[in-house]
Amino acid sequence: PGFNLSAKFVIHTAGPVYQHWNKEHNERHLYAAYTNSLKRAVENNCETIAFPLISSGIYGYPKDEALQVATLAIQNFLTDHDIDVKLVVFDKSAFTVSRELLGAVESFIDEHYIGTREIMRRQLLDVERDALSEADEAIRKYSKPISEELLAPFVRAPGPWDDLVGNLDEPFSLMLLRLIDAKEMSEVEVYKRANLDRKLFSKIRSNKGYMPSKRTAIALAVALELSLDETDHLLERAGYALSHAVKFDVIVEYFIANGKYDIFEINEVLFEYDQPLLGG
């Protein structure tokens, strides 16, 4: 039955019943359930497919283990095929991010996220708060405004509009393609590593003035394994910047700064913190 789903095809697959004593058997059969379903989708010229977390219901497969097998099977299949795959997970119980990784991310957030520092500032003792207030007052008292006359020699009158337009920075799409060449990567490799579909990447590549979303731009920076400085330069071309006032940005910065470029691992942590995910 199709269960009244708004889908062109419904692919039925037999998921394994979880056997505690035979992990290898479980993984092999669950992996095959995903791979065979993906093959049927490609044979029927499907461009997209959505999966539930197979066997994680009444068949008793632990959700975290089921997610690992599903992710591996889908990633391996996408190495040689071009199809948009969505994995539908209904709650966070399937995501068991390493405690060590979460601890490191939490420490990084505490150190860099402005929101955290503001909370800590509000929790200062009264005497500390008074001291900060006195210091701020002293700064205001001895800081004199700079007159317009003093600033005038350093303010340059705007040039003709033609000059401004003629000096525009390299657009996002051109810089992206240049970086792909510099990294000696293929376009297909990049958009798959960025968790993007071919159609979106084609729009970026074919339109010089295309402005991607911030999540898309960051996903491409991760796929290219850019450093923080390189990421900043790429984001600037799309009108964005990483900010310590945004938790999403701080989490992304942690992974880039530490050379961790697995977009699925990054998305698991973002999901844990109720943040939007990278990619399409």
N, C-alpha and C positions, 0 to 999 in steps of 0.2 A: 504493500500500500504506500501511497505518497504522502499520507498524513496532511493533505491539503497544503503542502509547502509550495511557495511560489518559486519553484525551481524547474528547470527544463528536464533534468534527470534526477532520479534518486537512486544512488548506488547502494546496494545491500552488501554488507560484508559480515563475516563471522568473526567476532572478537573472541579471544581465548578466555576461558574461566581461569582465574588466578589460582595457581598452585604454589603454596608457600615453600614446598620442598624442591621445586624445580624452576629456579629463576631463569635459566638459559632457555628452557622450553617456552616460558611465558614471553620473554623478550622476542624470540624468533617468530612466534606466531602473531604477536601484536604488530611487530615490524612489517610482516607480510600483509597484514590486514590493511595497513596504510598504503604500502607500495602497490598492492594489487588494485586498490580503489583508485589510486592516482593513475595507474596505467589505463583503467577503464575510462576515466575522465578524458585522458589524452586521445584515446581511440575514438571517442565520441565528439572530438573537437571542442571540448569545453575549455573556456578561457579562465574560469574561476571555479573553485570548489571549497566548500566549508565542511569541516569535520567537527563532530563532538569529540570528547575525550573517550575514545573507544575502550570498552571493558571496565571503565572506572565506576560504573554503577553497581547493579546487582551481581555482576560477575566478579566483583571484589578486588579488582586491580588497584593497588594504592595509587592515589592520584599523582603524587610526585613522581613515582616511577613511570606511570603511564605517560606523563608529560615529557619525560626525558626520552622515552622511546619514540613518541610521536614527533618530537622536535628533530631527533636524529634522522628518522625515516624521511621526513619532509625535506630537510636540508639536503640529504644525499640525493633525493630524487630531483630536486631543483638544480643540481649541478649540471644535468644534461637535458633538462626540459624547462620550457617557459610557460608556466601556469600560475595564476594568482591563488595562493592557498591561505585560507583563514582557519585558525584553530579556535573553536569556541569553548572558552573556559568560564564557568558560571560563578566561581568564587575563588578566593585566594588560597584555599586549602591545597590546591595543586602546586602552588609555588613555595618551595622550601629553599629559599636562598641561604647559602652558607652563612652560618653565624659569624664566622671570621670576616667574611666580606661585608656583611651588614654592619659589623662593629667598626670596620675601617671607614665605611661610608659615613656612619653616624658621627664618628670623630671628626671627619673632614667637614661635615655639615656644621657641627658645633663650632669649629674653628673659623669657617668662612662665611656661613649664612648670616646675613645681617639680621634677619628676624630672630635668630637665636641670641645674638649679641644684645639686641634690644630688650629681650626678656630678662637676660642676666643683668642688664643695666638697671631695669626697674626693680630688681631684687636687691640692689645695694642697700647697705645700712644707711640710716638717716644722715649720720655724720659724713659718710662718703658722698652722699648726694649733695649735701651742703657744700662740701669742698669743691665738687665739680661745678656747682652753680657759681661759687665765688670765682673760680678760674675763668668760666665763660664770661662773667661780668667784667673781669680785668681785661680780657681780650677785647671786648666791645669798647671799653673805656679808652684804651690806648691805640685802637685801630682807627685811623682817620681816613675818610673817603679820599680817593684819588680824583683830583679835578680833571675836567674834560680837557683843559689846556695842556696838562701834563701828558695826557693820553694821545692828544691830537697827532703828534709826529709819528706815532706808531700805528695809527689807523689809516689804512689805505682805502681810497675811494674805490667802489666797485667798478670793474672794467665793463666793457660792452658785453651784452648777453652772448654774442657770438664767441667771445673768448672763453666765457664760462662753460658753454656747451662743448666747445672744442677741447677742453681739458678734462672731460669726464674720465673717471677711472675705468679700467678694464671691466666689462660687465661680468656678472656672475657666471653665465654659461660659458663664456670664453675662458675664464680663469679655471673653471672646472675641467674643461677639456684639456687645457694645458697641463693641469696637475695630473690628470689621468695618464697623459703621455710621459710626464716626468717620472711617475711612479712605475712606468712600464706595466700598466694593468690594462685589461680590456674593458670596454664599456659594459659589457654583459656582467663581467665579474664585479664591477663597481656597483651597479644597481641591484644586483642580487645580495651583495654584502650589506648594502644600505637598506635592505628590506623594502625596496620599491618595485613597482611593476614597470614593465617595458614601456607602456603608453606614457606614463608620467615622465620617465627619463627622456623619451623621444621629444616630448614638448620642451623640456629644458634644453636639449641639444639643438633643436631646430629653430628656437626662438631666442635671438640675442638678448632681447629685453625681458625675458621671462623672469619673474620674481617668485621663487619658491617660498613655501612656508618655512618658518624657523626650524621646525622639526625635520623637514626634508633636508634643509641645508646642513644641519648638524649630522643627520644620518649619513650624508655623503662625505662629510669630513671624517666621520668614524670609519666608513668604508675605505677611505684613502689612507687611513692611519696617519692623519696629520698631527703635528705637534700643536700645543696650545696657541703658539704664535701664528702658525699656518691656519689654524681653525679660525682665529680672530680675523685674519685677513680675508678668508673666504666668506665669513659671515658678513663682514663689512660690505662686500659687493652686493649683498642682498638686503642691506639696510638693518642688520641685526648685530647684537653683541651679547656675550655671556655676562650675566649680572649676578653679583653676590646677594642681590635682593630677591632673587627668584630661586626657590629650592630646586626646581627642575634643572636650571643652569648649573647650580653647584654640584649636583649629582653627576651630570654629564662631565663637568670639569674634572671631577675626581678620576673618572675612568680614563679620560684623555691624558691627564697629567701623569697617570701611572701606567700608561701604555697598554691599557686593557681595551681592546677594540672589538670584542664579541658583542654584536648589537643585541643578540638575544639575552645575554647575561645582563647587559645594561637595561634592557626593557623589563626584565624580571625585578630588578631593584626599583626602577621607576614605578612599576605596578605596585610593589610593596608600599611605596610612599604615596600612592594614589595620584601619581603624576601622569601626564600624557605620554604615550609611547613614541619611540622613534620609527621613522619609515612610513610606509603607506597604510 
